[in-house]
């Protein structure tokens, strides 16, 4: 049996994320916790949670794995 790898097709452009949303996504995709991200960005844990809820709503994403895949595809 042979396995043929096909290149990923281009996805539809994602809705624009605010700069702080992008930064938050980058930290979470790097494996940081909400608290670590909050401390690094000088925010409360609740603000980080709010940013991630907005990102998930904008992009219709439900899991951290999907967020991480998105961050990688965005070059974050």
N, CA, C and O of each residue as an XYZ file, in Angstrom:
304
protein
N       0.843     -1.167      0.000
C       0.000      0.000      0.000
C       0.893      1.236      0.000
O       1.860      1.309      0.758
N       0.570      2.194     -0.841
C       1.366      3.414     -0.860
C       0.547      4.570     -0.297
O      -0.676      4.623     -0.431
N       1.247      5.466      0.322
C       0.615      6.634      0.923
C       1.062      7.853      0.157
O       2.260      8.115      0.042
N       0.123      8.591     -0.363
C       0.444      9.795     -1.099
C       0.059     10.999     -0.269
O      -1.087     11.130      0.160
N       1.011     11.871     -0.047
C       0.733     13.092      0.701
C       0.379     14.198     -0.278
O       1.107     14.459     -1.236
N      -0.729     14.828     -0.028
C      -1.133     15.943     -0.876
C      -0.982     17.233     -0.095
O      -1.225     17.254      1.111
N      -0.592     18.295     -0.749
C      -0.432     19.566     -0.046
C      -1.776     20.062      0.476
O      -2.826     19.821     -0.120
N      -1.712     20.761      1.604
C      -2.922     21.345      2.176
C      -3.481     22.376      1.204
O      -2.741     23.150      0.598
N      -4.789     22.368      1.074
C      -5.403     23.381      0.234
C      -5.466     24.677      1.014
O      -5.495     24.673      2.245
N      -5.488     25.774      0.301
C      -5.557     27.080      0.950
C      -6.889     27.224      1.660
O      -7.951     26.956      1.097
N      -6.807     27.652      2.907
C      -8.023     27.862      3.676
C      -8.521     29.277      3.459
O      -7.777     30.156      3.025
N      -9.781     29.478      3.766
C     -10.338     30.827      3.677
C      -9.614     31.709      4.682
O      -9.260     31.244      5.765
N      -9.390     32.972      4.344
C      -8.695     33.859      5.274
C      -9.472     33.986      6.581
O     -10.696     34.113      6.586
N      -8.738     33.950      7.681
C      -9.361     34.056      8.991
C      -9.744     35.499      9.271
O      -9.115     36.427      8.763
N     -10.785     35.684     10.085
C     -11.128     37.053     10.488
C      -9.935     37.693     11.183
O      -9.134     37.012     11.823
N      -9.832     38.978     11.053
C      -8.715     39.714     11.638
C      -8.752     39.650     13.155
O      -9.788     39.886     13.775
N      -7.604     39.326     13.745
C      -7.479     39.312     15.200
C      -6.791     40.596     15.642
O      -5.904     41.110     14.959
N      -7.212     41.103     16.792
C      -6.580     42.282     17.377
C      -5.150     41.911     17.785
O      -4.867     40.740     18.035
N      -4.258     42.885     17.854
C      -2.874     42.578     18.220
C      -2.735     41.816     19.539
O      -1.932     40.887     19.627
N      -3.499     42.190     20.560
C      -3.409     41.488     21.846
C      -3.986     40.079     21.743
O      -3.524     39.174     22.439
N      -4.979     39.879     20.895
C      -5.513     38.533     20.670
C      -4.440     37.664     20.012
O      -4.252     36.508     20.391
N      -3.745     38.222     19.032
C      -2.675     37.487     18.360
C      -1.559     37.127     19.339
O      -1.043     36.009     19.319
N      -1.193     38.079     20.195
C      -0.146     37.828     21.186
C      -0.579     36.740     22.171
O       0.206     35.858     22.518
N      -1.823     36.812     22.611
C      -2.354     35.798     23.519
C      -2.326     34.430     22.859
O      -1.906     33.450     23.473
N      -2.767     34.361     21.621
C      -2.771     33.103     20.876
C      -1.364     32.542     20.753
O      -1.157     31.335     20.884
N      -0.407     33.406     20.503
C       0.993     32.968     20.375
C       1.483     32.321     21.676
O       2.145     31.283     21.643
N       1.161     32.928     22.807
C       1.592     32.383     24.099
C       0.929     31.029     24.391
O       1.591     30.086     24.824
N      -0.361     30.950     24.152
C      -1.079     29.701     24.427
C      -0.570     28.592     23.504
O      -0.387     27.456     23.940
N      -0.344     28.920     22.239
C       0.159     27.923     21.289
C       1.568     27.462     21.658
O       1.975     26.356     21.302
N       2.312     28.310     22.372
C       3.659     27.943     22.812
C       3.623     27.053     24.050
O       4.667     26.618     24.536
N       2.414     26.782     24.563
C       2.281     25.874     25.686
C       2.177     26.549     27.039
O       2.193     25.873     28.068
N       2.069     27.867     27.056
C       1.940     28.564     28.329
C       0.518     28.445     28.866
O      -0.436     28.328     28.097
N       0.385     28.474     30.176
C      -0.935     28.450     30.799
C      -1.550     29.839     30.722
O      -0.884     30.812     30.369
N      -2.835     29.912     31.061
C      -3.498     31.217     31.099
C      -2.776     32.144     32.074
O      -2.565     33.319     31.773
N      -2.398     31.620     33.237
C      -1.740     32.437     34.255
C      -0.362     32.901     33.789
O      -0.004     34.062     33.983
N       0.405     32.018     33.183
C       1.725     32.397     32.660
C       1.586     33.467     31.585
O       2.347     34.433     31.551
N       0.602     33.281     30.710
C       0.353     34.258     29.647
C      -0.026     35.603     30.252
O       0.482     36.645     29.838
N      -0.911     35.570     31.222
C      -1.360     36.808     31.874
C      -0.188     37.548     32.502
O      -0.052     38.760     32.335
N       0.649     36.828     33.217
C       1.801     37.462     33.874
C       2.755     38.064     32.853
O       3.256     39.174     33.037
N       3.001     37.332     31.782
C       3.925     37.824     30.744
C       3.383     39.074     30.063
O       4.144     39.979     29.721
N       2.070     39.125     29.866
C       1.448     40.252     29.160
C       1.013     41.371     30.107
O       0.562     42.420     29.647
N       1.139     41.166     31.415
C       0.740     42.186     32.377
C      -0.771     42.315     32.485
O      -1.296     43.411     32.680
N      -1.467     41.190     32.357
C      -2.926     41.181     32.389
C      -3.404     40.252     33.500
O      -2.613     39.546     34.125
N      -4.711     40.266     33.730
C      -5.283     39.280     34.648
C      -5.578     38.005     33.861
O      -5.712     38.023     32.637
N      -5.675     36.912     34.591
C      -6.018     35.623     33.982
C      -7.382     35.718     33.294
O      -7.612     35.081     32.266
N      -8.277     36.513     33.867
C      -9.624     36.656     33.304
C      -9.599     37.386     31.954
O     -10.401     37.091     31.069
N      -8.678     38.330     31.807
C      -8.551     39.032     30.528
C      -8.032     38.083     29.451
O      -8.506     38.114     28.316
N      -7.069     37.247     29.801
C      -6.555     36.243     28.857
C      -7.696     35.325     28.437
O      -7.853     35.018     27.256
N      -8.487     34.891     29.409
C      -9.632     34.038     29.105
C     -10.599     34.744     28.160
O     -11.115     34.128     27.227
N     -10.846     36.026     28.393
C     -11.752     36.798     27.526
C     -11.193     36.893     26.104
O     -11.942     36.743     25.138
N      -9.890     37.139     25.965
C      -9.269     37.188     24.635
C      -9.449     35.858     23.912
O      -9.801     35.827     22.733
N      -9.208     34.766     24.622
C      -9.316     33.452     23.993
C     -10.762     33.115     23.635
O     -11.011     32.462     22.621
N     -11.714     33.552     24.454
C     -13.121     33.331     24.100
C     -13.473     34.110     22.834
O     -14.203     33.610     21.977
N     -12.953     35.339     22.715
C     -13.210     36.126     21.500
C     -12.592     35.480     20.272
O     -13.212     35.428     19.210
N     -11.361     34.983     20.422
C     -10.693     34.313     19.301
C     -11.510     33.095     18.874
O     -11.766     32.893     17.687
N     -11.914     32.292     19.849
C     -12.702     31.091     19.534
C     -14.007     31.447     18.849
O     -14.420     30.763     17.912
N     -14.662     32.505     19.299
C     -15.930     32.917     18.689
C     -15.709     33.421     17.261
O     -16.472     33.077     16.359
N     -14.675     34.231     17.053
C     -14.392     34.778     15.724
C     -14.075     33.675     14.722
O     -14.472     33.741     13.558
N     -13.351     32.658     15.193
C     -12.840     31.629     14.288
C     -13.592     30.314     14.377
O     -13.247     29.353     13.691
N     -14.616     30.265     15.216
C     -15.417     29.054     15.394
C     -14.528     27.857     15.748
O     -14.589     26.801     15.119
N     -13.702     28.061     16.775
C     -12.765     27.044     17.242
C     -13.164     26.641     18.654
O     -13.561     27.484     19.459
N     -13.057     25.334     18.955
C     -13.478     24.886     20.277
C     -12.350     24.302     21.126
O     -12.490     24.225     22.346
N     -11.251     23.893     20.525
C     -10.206     23.239     21.308
C      -8.882     23.996     21.245
O      -8.632     24.775     20.325
N      -8.049     23.748     22.244
C      -6.716     24.351     22.268
C      -5.866     23.803     21.128
O      -5.025     24.513     20.579
N      -6.085     22.543     20.775
C      -5.338     21.959     19.650
C      -5.635     22.722     18.364
O      -4.728     22.994     17.578
N      -6.898     23.066     18.149
C      -7.258     23.843     16.957
C      -6.641     25.238     17.021
O      -6.190     25.764     16.003
N      -6.619     25.836     18.207
C      -5.986     27.152     18.370
C      -4.502     27.065     18.022
O      -3.959     27.945     17.354
N      -3.858     25.999     18.479
C      -2.438     25.823     18.211
C      -2.190     25.626     16.724
O      -1.258     26.211     16.172
N      -3.002     24.819     16.072
C      -2.872     24.614     14.626
C      -3.030     25.924     13.884
O      -2.292     26.202     12.940
N      -3.996     26.734     14.309
C      -4.210     28.038     13.694
C      -2.992     28.931     13.879
O      -2.541     29.577     12.933
N      -2.466     28.967     15.087
C      -1.291     29.802     15.370
C      -0.112     29.402     14.486
O       0.603     30.262     13.971
N       0.086     28.112     14.314
C       1.173     27.634     13.456
C       0.936     28.062     12.013
O       1.856     28.524     11.338
N      -0.294     27.909     11.544
C      -0.589     28.284     10.159
C      -0.466     29.791      9.936
O      -0.215     30.238      8.818
N      -0.645     30.576     11.010
C      -0.508     32.025     10.916
C       0.944     32.483     11.106
O       1.255     33.666     10.969
N       1.822     31.528     11.422
C       3.219     31.863     11.612
C       3.514     32.501     12.956
O       4.512     33.204     13.113
N       2.639     32.253     13.931
C       2.868     32.824     15.261
C       3.777     31.900     16.039
O       4.106     32.184     17.191
